[in-house]
Amino acid sequence: MSRSVGVKGLREVIMDTMEEARAEIKRLQQWVNDLQAGMYVNCVYCGHRYGPEMDTPVSMAEVLKQHIEVCPQHPLSSARARIAWLEEKAEVVHDCLVEGDTRQALTEAKLMIRGRVLARLTDGDLADG
C-alpha cells in the first residue's frame, strides 16, 4: 500500500527524478558522441561531409548542428527567410496603421497572406488539396 507523501517529500522525489533524468541525458549524449567519433556525418540536404580526420573540438553531432545553421539547402534556411520577410511586412503594416494609411496596410497584409499561401504551395502542403 502506498504511503501518503507530503509536499516536501513530493518535491524531493521530483528533484531526485530530475537529477536522474539529467544524468541519463548526459550519459546518452556521450554515448552518441562516442558512436560518431569515428564516423563521417553528412548533411542530407547539401551533401557536405564532416569526417573523423577533421580537427574538430566538438562532437560530430555539434558540427552538424552548426552546419545546419548555415546550410542554404536546409529547410531552416527558407524558414528563416520567410520569417524575415513576414516580419518586414508586418512592420510595414504596423507603420501604415500608425500613420492612418489603412488602404496600404490592407495591401501589405494581402501580400503577406499571398506570400504565405504561395510558400505553402511550393512546399507541397496545399498542392494536393
C-alpha positions as a printed Julia matrix, in Angstrom:
129×3 Matrix{Float64}:
  0.0    0.0     0.0
  1.42   3.39   -0.93
  2.13   5.91    1.76
  0.95   9.49    1.53
  3.8   11.81    0.62
  3.7   15.39    1.79
  4.54  18.39   -0.37
  8.12  18.41    0.93
  8.52  14.7     0.23
  6.99  15.09   -3.22
  9.41  17.9    -4.0
 12.34  15.66   -3.02
 11.03  12.82   -5.19
 10.67  15.2    -8.15
 14.14  16.67   -7.62
 15.69  13.19   -7.38
 13.87  12.1   -10.54
 15.04  15.23  -12.38
 18.63  14.63  -11.29
 18.46  11.03  -12.51
 16.98  12.17  -15.84
 19.74  14.77  -16.32
 22.39  12.15  -15.61
 20.79   9.77  -18.13
 20.62  12.51  -20.78
 24.29  13.32  -20.22
 25.2    9.62  -20.47
 23.24   9.19  -23.71
 24.74  12.34  -25.25
 28.21  10.99  -24.5
 27.22   7.64  -26.0
 26.11   9.36  -29.24
 29.34  11.38  -29.31
 31.37   8.19  -28.86
 29.46   6.43  -31.65
 30.02   9.33  -34.03
 33.67   9.84  -33.12
 34.95   7.52  -35.84
 32.26   8.19  -38.43
 31.51  10.56  -41.23
 28.47  12.76  -40.8
 26.75  14.15  -43.9
 24.21  16.9   -44.37
 21.27  15.17  -46.04
 20.3   18.39  -47.83
 23.53  19.55  -49.46
 25.77  16.51  -49.0
 28.51  18.37  -47.14
 30.62  15.79  -45.34
 32.38  16.01  -42.0
 34.71  13.22  -41.06
 36.86  11.85  -38.28
 40.06  13.17  -39.84
 38.83  16.72  -39.3
 40.29  18.51  -36.33
 37.05  19.39  -34.56
 36.97  20.36  -30.89
 33.28  19.4   -30.59
 31.24  16.27  -31.28
 30.2   15.39  -34.82
 26.57  15.99  -33.81
 27.52  19.53  -32.77
 29.41  20.05  -36.05
 26.3   19.02  -37.96
 24.11  21.37  -35.9
 26.49  24.23  -36.7
 26.36  23.34  -40.4
 22.55  23.29  -40.39
 22.61  26.89  -39.15
 24.29  27.99  -42.4
 23.29  25.34  -44.97
 21.44  27.12  -47.81
 19.64  23.91  -48.82
 18.33  23.04  -45.36
 14.62  23.86  -44.8
 15.67  26.01  -41.85
 17.21  28.49  -44.29
 13.98  29.01  -46.21
 12.02  29.16  -42.96
 14.32  31.9   -41.67
 13.98  33.81  -44.94
 10.18  33.56  -44.73
 10.19  34.72  -41.14
 12.37  37.71  -42.02
 10.08  38.6   -44.94
  6.94  38.3   -42.81
  8.49  40.39  -40.04
  9.38  43.07  -42.59
  5.84  43.07  -44.0
  4.33  43.12  -40.5
  6.46  46.18  -39.71
  5.21  47.91  -42.86
  1.58  47.08  -41.95
  2.18  48.4   -38.44
  3.72  51.63  -39.74
  0.85  52.13  -42.19
 -1.7   51.65  -39.43
  0.13  54.07  -37.13
  0.17  56.63  -39.95
 -3.52  56.0   -40.63
 -2.98  54.56  -44.12
 -5.39  51.64  -43.8
 -5.53  51.07  -47.56
 -1.77  50.47  -47.77
 -1.9   48.37  -44.58
 -4.56  46.16  -46.19
 -2.49  45.85  -49.38
  0.58  44.78  -47.38
 -1.48  42.33  -45.3
 -2.81  40.76  -48.52
  0.77  40.39  -49.77
  1.66  38.61  -46.53
 -1.25  36.19  -46.95
 -0.47  35.55  -50.63
  3.18  35.0   -49.81
  2.31  32.52  -47.1
 -0.08  30.6   -49.36
  2.45  30.54  -52.22
  5.15  29.29  -49.86
  2.87  26.5   -48.67
  2.03  25.56  -52.25
  5.72  25.42  -53.13
  6.38  23.2   -50.14
  3.57  20.88  -51.23
  1.33  21.47  -48.21
 -1.63  22.56  -50.33
 -0.65  21.02  -53.66
 -2.95  18.03  -53.27
 -5.79  19.8   -51.5
